[in-house]
């Protein structure tokens, strides 16, 4: 049983019950006054009271208006003892005026104030003082004590308009409503007490659980420390391997271009000195770029071309530099958008193209290389084929091995074969799906 939820329901029942009781008494008073006036017996009624009563139709209107105001104040939240005191005083003032309007014939609304204070305000000495204060107010707001000072007519004076049997039934129903309100209040108190006991039991159970798990936590901390040490060692190993791959890519690409270019210069030196000079300039540019890439690889592990340009321009520049340095015929076709990838994806695409060109020229002695990049559904495909010597029995070197590792980290795959030249196909999942995202 959820005592908190049921206590909330009980409080709602009290609010509705008070609303019905006050309206019931106000209607009795209003209809009695109207009846006295219609039967021209108002003087007989005035002889029973010490003060001119309120106009009949105003009794239910004023009492209901005051009760609505009372509910609004009841919903206010208090953040300090002072605001709580002011709120309770305002609630008591409105309840007093409601009781005054209906001749102090019903005071059960004060129990609603007491219930609200017990439920919604924090446990403290101040709350206990407020509860005592409200209880005293409930005992003092009585017709017999206050009629001498305020001169209000008792409910029995209004019931005198009706026949004895009807008057007894109306008065009995009013007493039943009053008793029912008291009964609901008692149920509410029982639920609150049970809720407090349940809360204490829950806290005790939590303390026992915490005490029981202290040893487990100590063991877990020791295991975490051991795991942290192992993770640190594994991270160091991964970082060393990653740094080695980056330097391999950068140096391998640059040195392949330099070696191939120098071999070409050796052939051209005697027959075409001017062409040799141009070739040497291209080789020098590749060497300078290689030095820059090595420095950047050590510093940030990201190619310099990708820092300066977007991926499309970086690939075009790398291909153009290798063509100038080696005189290899490299064709490049790209039918996919390359401006939507994250840095780790751009790095691997750039490195795959760079590594494949390097391998084709260094190991395959290729003079023609075809590069195609396209998209099939959610996969980016990179196909690179050359006319080199190929290899019937491919042994994975460092370059192929680390390309597979890079792709595996991003959920991709690599396939290759060495018949009729050498062909490589890399597949990379597109993480951003069907919608393109813009990179600044």
C-alpha positions as CSV (number, residue, x, y, z in Angstrom):
1,X,0.0,0.0,0.0
2,X,1.3,3.4,-1.0
3,X,0.6,5.5,2.1
4,X,1.8,8.7,0.5
5,X,-0.5,8.4,-2.5
6,X,-3.5,7.4,-0.3
7,X,-2.9,10.3,2.1
8,X,-3.0,12.6,-0.9
9,X,-6.3,11.2,-2.0
10,X,-7.6,11.6,1.6
11,X,-6.6,15.2,1.6
12,X,-8.6,15.7,-1.6
13,X,-11.6,14.0,-0.1
14,X,-11.4,16.4,2.9
15,X,-11.3,19.4,0.6
16,X,-14.4,18.3,-1.3
17,X,-16.2,17.3,1.9
18,X,-15.6,20.7,3.4
19,X,-16.8,22.4,0.2
20,X,-20.0,20.3,0.2
21,X,-20.6,20.9,4.0
22,X,-20.1,24.7,3.8
23,X,-22.3,24.9,0.7
24,X,-25.0,22.8,2.4
25,X,-25.2,25.0,5.4
26,X,-25.1,28.2,3.3
27,X,-28.0,27.0,1.2
28,X,-30.0,26.1,4.3
29,X,-29.5,29.6,5.6
30,X,-30.2,31.3,2.3
31,X,-33.4,29.3,1.7
32,X,-34.6,29.9,5.3
33,X,-34.2,33.6,5.0
34,X,-36.0,33.6,1.6
35,X,-38.8,31.6,3.1
36,X,-39.2,34.0,6.1
37,X,-39.4,36.9,3.7
38,X,-41.9,35.3,1.4
39,X,-44.2,34.3,4.3
40,X,-43.9,37.8,5.9
41,X,-42.5,36.3,9.1
42,X,-39.1,38.0,9.0
43,X,-39.9,39.9,12.2
44,X,-40.4,36.6,14.0
45,X,-37.0,35.5,12.9
46,X,-35.3,38.8,13.8
47,X,-36.8,38.4,17.3
48,X,-34.7,35.3,17.7
49,X,-31.4,36.9,16.8
50,X,-29.4,39.8,18.1
51,X,-28.0,41.1,14.8
52,X,-29.4,41.7,11.3
53,X,-28.3,38.7,9.2
54,X,-26.7,38.8,5.8
55,X,-28.9,39.0,2.7
56,X,-29.9,35.5,1.8
57,X,-28.4,35.1,-1.6
58,X,-25.1,36.5,-0.4
59,X,-24.5,33.7,2.1
60,X,-23.6,30.9,-0.4
61,X,-21.9,33.4,-2.8
62,X,-19.6,34.8,-0.1
63,X,-18.9,31.5,1.6
64,X,-18.0,29.8,-1.8
65,X,-15.8,32.8,-2.8
66,X,-14.0,32.7,0.5
67,X,-13.5,28.9,0.2
68,X,-12.0,29.3,-3.3
69,X,-9.6,31.9,-1.9
70,X,-8.9,29.5,1.0
71,X,-7.9,26.7,-1.5
72,X,-5.6,29.1,-3.4
73,X,-3.8,30.0,-0.2
74,X,-3.7,26.3,0.7
75,X,-1.7,25.5,-2.5
76,X,0.9,28.2,-1.8
77,X,4.4,26.8,-1.1
78,X,6.4,28.2,1.9
79,X,10.2,28.2,1.9
80,X,10.8,29.5,5.4
81,X,9.2,29.4,8.9
82,X,8.1,33.1,8.6
83,X,6.3,32.5,5.3
84,X,4.8,29.3,6.8
85,X,3.5,31.3,9.8
86,X,2.0,34.0,7.5
87,X,0.4,31.4,5.3
88,X,-1.2,29.6,8.3
89,X,-2.4,32.9,9.7
90,X,-4.0,33.8,6.4
91,X,-5.7,30.3,6.2
92,X,-7.0,30.7,9.7
93,X,-8.3,34.2,9.0
94,X,-10.2,33.0,6.0
95,X,-11.6,30.0,7.8
96,X,-12.7,32.2,10.6
97,X,-14.6,34.5,8.3
98,X,-16.2,31.5,6.5
99,X,-17.4,30.1,9.9
100,X,-18.7,33.6,10.8
101,X,-20.7,33.8,7.5
102,X,-22.4,30.4,8.3
103,X,-22.9,31.3,12.0
104,X,-20.0,29.3,13.5
105,X,-22.2,26.2,12.8
106,X,-19.2,24.4,11.2
107,X,-15.5,24.6,12.0
108,X,-14.2,21.4,10.3
109,X,-12.3,23.5,7.8
110,X,-9.6,24.1,10.5
111,X,-8.9,20.4,10.4
112,X,-8.1,20.7,6.7
113,X,-5.5,23.4,7.6
114,X,-4.0,21.1,10.2
115,X,-3.8,18.2,7.8
116,X,-2.2,20.4,5.1
117,X,0.5,21.6,7.6
118,X,1.3,18.1,8.7
119,X,1.7,16.8,5.1
120,X,3.4,19.5,3.1
121,X,5.8,21.2,5.5
122,X,9.1,19.9,6.7
123,X,9.5,18.2,10.0
124,X,10.8,20.7,12.5
125,X,10.0,22.3,15.9
126,X,8.3,25.2,14.1
127,X,5.8,22.8,12.5
128,X,5.0,21.3,15.9
129,X,4.3,24.8,17.2
130,X,2.1,25.6,14.2
131,X,0.1,22.4,14.8
132,X,-0.4,23.3,18.5
133,X,-1.5,26.8,17.5
134,X,-4.0,25.5,14.9
135,X,-5.4,23.0,17.4
136,X,-6.0,25.7,20.0
137,X,-7.7,27.8,17.3
138,X,-9.9,24.9,16.5
139,X,-11.0,24.5,20.1
140,X,-11.8,28.2,20.5
141,X,-13.7,28.8,17.3
142,X,-17.0,27.7,18.8
143,X,-20.5,29.2,18.6
144,X,-21.1,29.2,22.4
145,X,-17.8,31.1,22.9
146,X,-18.0,33.6,20.1
147,X,-21.8,34.3,19.7
148,X,-21.7,36.7,22.6
149,X,-19.1,38.8,20.9
150,X,-20.3,38.6,17.3
151,X,-24.0,38.3,17.7
152,X,-24.5,35.7,15.0
153,X,-27.7,33.6,14.7
154,X,-27.3,29.9,15.4
155,X,-28.2,27.4,12.7
156,X,-31.2,26.3,14.8
157,X,-32.7,29.7,14.2
158,X,-32.6,29.2,10.5
159,X,-33.9,25.6,10.8
160,X,-36.9,27.0,12.8
161,X,-38.4,27.9,9.4
162,X,-38.9,24.2,8.6
163,X,-41.2,21.7,10.1
164,X,-39.8,19.7,13.1
165,X,-39.2,16.5,11.1
166,X,-37.4,18.3,8.2
167,X,-35.4,20.4,10.6
168,X,-34.3,17.3,12.5
169,X,-33.2,15.6,9.2
170,X,-31.3,18.7,8.0
171,X,-29.6,19.1,11.3
172,X,-28.8,15.4,11.5
173,X,-27.3,15.5,8.0
174,X,-25.1,18.4,9.0
175,X,-23.9,16.5,12.0
176,X,-23.2,13.5,9.8
177,X,-21.1,15.6,7.5
178,X,-19.2,17.0,10.5
179,X,-18.5,13.6,11.9
180,X,-17.5,12.3,8.4
181,X,-15.0,15.1,8.1
182,X,-13.6,14.2,11.5
183,X,-13.4,10.5,10.5
184,X,-11.6,11.3,7.2
185,X,-9.2,13.4,9.2
186,X,-8.4,10.5,11.6
187,X,-7.9,8.2,8.6
188,X,-5.5,10.8,7.2
189,X,-3.5,10.9,10.5
190,X,-3.3,7.1,10.5
191,X,-1.9,7.2,7.0
192,X,0.6,9.8,7.8
193,X,1.8,7.8,10.8
194,X,2.1,4.7,8.7
195,X,4.0,6.6,6.1
196,X,6.5,7.9,8.6
197,X,7.0,4.4,10.0
198,X,7.5,3.1,6.4
199,X,10.0,5.8,5.8
200,X,12.0,4.9,8.9
201,X,11.9,1.3,8.0
202,X,13.2,2.1,4.5
203,X,16.0,4.2,5.9
204,X,17.0,1.4,8.3
205,X,17.0,-1.1,5.5
206,X,19.1,1.2,3.3
207,X,21.6,1.6,6.2
208,X,21.8,-2.1,6.6
209,X,22.4,-2.5,2.8
210,X,25.1,0.2,2.9
211,X,26.8,-1.5,5.8
212,X,26.6,-4.9,4.1
213,X,28.1,-3.5,0.9
214,X,31.1,-1.7,2.4
215,X,33.3,-4.8,2.1
216,X,32.1,-5.3,-1.5
217,X,32.9,-1.7,-2.3
218,X,36.5,-2.1,-0.9
219,X,37.0,-5.2,-3.0
220,X,35.6,-3.4,-6.0
221,X,37.9,-0.4,-5.5
222,X,40.9,-2.8,-5.4
223,X,39.7,-4.4,-8.6
224,X,39.2,-1.0,-10.2
225,X,42.7,0.1,-9.3
226,X,44.1,-3.1,-10.9
227,X,42.0,-2.5,-13.9
228,X,43.1,1.1,-14.2
229,X,46.7,0.0,-14.2
230,X,46.1,-2.5,-16.9
231,X,44.1,0.0,-18.9
232,X,46.9,2.5,-18.6
233,X,49.4,0.0,-20.0
234,X,47.0,-1.0,-22.8
235,X,46.4,2.7,-23.7
236,X,50.2,3.3,-23.8
237,X,50.6,0.3,-26.2
238,X,47.7,1.5,-28.4
239,X,49.2,5.0,-28.5
240,X,52.6,3.7,-29.5
241,X,51.0,1.6,-32.3
242,X,49.0,4.6,-33.4
243,X,52.0,6.8,-33.5
244,X,53.9,4.2,-35.4
245,X,51.1,3.9,-38.0
246,X,50.9,7.6,-38.5
247,X,54.7,8.0,-39.0
248,X,54.7,5.0,-41.3
249,X,52.0,6.6,-43.4
250,X,53.7,10.0,-43.5
251,X,57.3,8.8,-44.1
252,X,56.3,6.0,-46.4
253,X,54.3,8.2,-48.7
254,X,57.0,10.9,-48.8
255,X,59.9,8.6,-49.2
256,X,58.2,6.6,-51.9
257,X,57.7,9.8,-53.9
258,X,61.3,10.9,-53.3
259,X,62.8,7.5,-54.3
260,X,60.7,7.1,-57.4
261,X,61.4,10.7,-58.4
262,X,65.1,10.4,-58.0
263,X,65.1,7.2,-60.1
264,X,63.3,9.2,-62.8
265,X,65.9,12.0,-62.5
266,X,68.7,9.5,-62.9
267,X,67.2,8.5,-66.2
268,X,66.4,12.0,-67.4
269,X,69.6,13.7,-66.2
270,X,71.6,13.3,-69.4
271,X,68.8,13.6,-71.9
272,X,66.6,16.3,-70.4
273,X,68.4,18.5,-67.8
274,X,65.6,21.0,-67.6
275,X,63.0,18.3,-67.0
276,X,65.3,16.9,-64.3
277,X,65.4,20.2,-62.5
278,X,61.6,20.4,-62.5
279,X,61.5,16.9,-61.3
280,X,63.9,17.7,-58.5
281,X,61.8,20.7,-57.5
282,X,58.8,18.5,-57.2
283,X,60.8,16.0,-55.1
284,X,62.0,18.8,-52.8
285,X,58.3,19.9,-52.3
286,X,57.3,16.3,-51.4
287,X,60.2,16.1,-49.0
288,X,59.3,19.4,-47.3
289,X,55.7,18.3,-47.1
290,X,56.8,15.0,-45.6
291,X,58.8,16.7,-42.9
292,X,55.8,18.9,-42.1
293,X,53.6,15.8,-41.9
294,X,56.0,14.0,-39.7
295,X,56.1,16.9,-37.3
296,X,52.4,17.2,-37.3
297,X,52.0,13.4,-36.9
298,X,54.2,13.5,-33.8
299,X,52.4,16.6,-32.5
300,X,48.7,16.0,-33.4
301,X,48.6,12.8,-35.5
302,X,46.5,14.6,-38.2
303,X,47.8,15.3,-41.7
304,X,48.7,18.8,-42.5
305,X,46.6,18.8,-45.6
306,X,43.5,18.1,-43.6
307,X,44.3,21.0,-41.3
308,X,44.6,23.4,-44.2
309,X,41.9,22.1,-46.6
310,X,38.7,20.0,-46.5
311,X,38.9,16.3,-47.3
312,X,38.3,16.7,-51.1
313,X,41.0,19.3,-51.6
314,X,43.4,17.4,-49.3
315,X,43.0,14.2,-51.4
316,X,43.4,16.2,-54.7
317,X,46.6,17.8,-53.4
318,X,48.1,14.5,-52.3
319,X,47.3,12.9,-55.6
320,X,48.7,15.8,-57.6
321,X,51.9,15.9,-55.5
322,X,52.5,12.2,-56.1
323,X,51.9,12.6,-59.8
324,X,54.4,15.4,-60.1
325,X,57.0,13.5,-58.0
326,X,56.7,10.1,-59.7
327,X,55.2,10.8,-63.2
328,X,52.7,8.1,-62.4
329,X,49.3,8.4,-64.1
330,X,46.7,8.6,-61.3
331,X,43.0,9.0,-62.2
332,X,40.7,10.1,-59.4
333,X,36.9,9.9,-59.5
334,X,34.6,10.7,-56.5
335,X,30.8,10.6,-56.7
336,X,30.1,10.9,-52.9
337,X,29.9,14.0,-50.7
338,X,33.0,14.2,-48.5
339,X,32.1,17.2,-46.5
340,X,30.1,15.4,-43.9
341,X,32.6,13.2,-42.1
342,X,34.1,13.6,-38.6
343,X,37.9,14.1,-38.1
344,X,38.6,10.4,-37.4
345,X,36.7,9.4,-40.6
346,X,38.5,12.0,-42.6
347,X,41.9,10.8,-41.3
348,X,41.3,7.2,-42.3
349,X,39.9,8.0,-45.8
350,X,43.0,10.2,-46.4
351,X,45.4,7.6,-45.1
352,X,43.9,4.8,-47.1
353,X,44.3,6.7,-50.3
354,X,47.8,7.8,-49.4
355,X,48.9,4.3,-48.3
356,X,47.5,2.6,-51.4
357,X,49.2,5.1,-53.8
358,X,52.5,4.6,-51.9
359,X,52.2,0.8,-52.0
360,X,51.3,0.8,-55.7
361,X,54.4,2.7,-56.7
362,X,56.8,1.3,-54.1
363,X,55.9,-2.4,-54.2
364,X,53.9,-2.8,-57.4
365,X,56.0,-0.6,-59.6
366,X,52.7,0.7,-61.1
367,X,52.6,3.4,-63.7
368,X,48.8,3.8,-63.7
369,X,46.5,4.0,-60.6
370,X,42.8,4.3,-60.6
371,X,41.0,5.7,-57.5
372,X,37.2,5.6,-57.2
373,X,35.2,6.8,-54.2
374,X,31.5,6.3,-54.1
375,X,28.5,5.7,-51.8
376,X,26.2,2.7,-51.7
377,X,23.4,3.2,-49.3
378,X,25.0,3.7,-45.9
379,X,28.5,2.6,-46.9
380,X,31.3,4.7,-48.4
381,X,33.4,2.6,-50.8
382,X,37.0,3.4,-51.7
383,X,38.4,1.3,-54.6
384,X,42.0,1.6,-55.7
385,X,43.5,-0.5,-58.5
386,X,46.9,-0.3,-60.2
387,X,48.6,-1.9,-63.2
388,X,51.6,-3.1,-61.2
389,X,53.2,-6.5,-60.9
390,X,50.6,-7.6,-58.4
391,X,51.0,-10.4,-55.9
392,X,49.4,-13.9,-56.0
393,X,50.2,-14.6,-52.4
394,X,49.6,-11.4,-50.4
395,X,51.5,-11.2,-47.1
396,X,50.0,-8.3,-45.0
397,X,52.7,-5.8,-44.2
398,X,52.5,-2.9,-41.8
399,X,50.5,-0.8,-44.2
400,X,47.7,-3.2,-44.9
401,X,47.6,-4.3,-41.3
402,X,47.1,-0.8,-39.9
403,X,44.5,0.1,-42.6
404,X,42.5,-2.9,-41.3
405,X,42.9,-1.8,-37.7
406,X,41.8,1.8,-38.5
407,X,38.7,0.6,-40.4
408,X,37.9,-2.0,-37.7
409,X,37.8,0.8,-35.1
410,X,35.0,2.5,-37.1
411,X,33.2,-0.7,-38.0
412,X,34.6,-0.9,-41.6
413,X,36.3,-3.6,-43.6
414,X,39.1,-4.0,-46.1
415,X,39.5,-6.5,-49.0
416,X,42.3,-6.9,-51.5
417,X,43.7,-9.1,-54.2
418,X,46.9,-9.2,-56.3
419,X,45.8,-10.7,-59.6
420,X,46.2,-8.4,-62.6
421,X,47.9,-5.7,-60.7
422,X,46.8,-4.9,-57.1
423,X,43.3,-3.9,-56.0
424,X,42.1,-2.7,-52.6
425,X,38.5,-2.0,-51.6
426,X,37.7,-0.3,-48.3
427,X,34.2,0.0,-46.9
428,X,33.4,2.6,-44.2
429,X,29.9,2.9,-42.5
430,X,28.5,6.4,-42.8
431,X,27.6,7.3,-39.2
432,X,25.5,10.4,-40.0
433,X,23.0,8.4,-42.0
434,X,20.9,9.7,-44.9
435,X,21.0,13.4,-43.8
436,X,24.0,15.5,-44.6
437,X,25.5,17.6,-41.9
438,X,27.5,20.7,-42.6
439,X,31.0,21.2,-41.4
440,X,32.3,24.8,-41.2
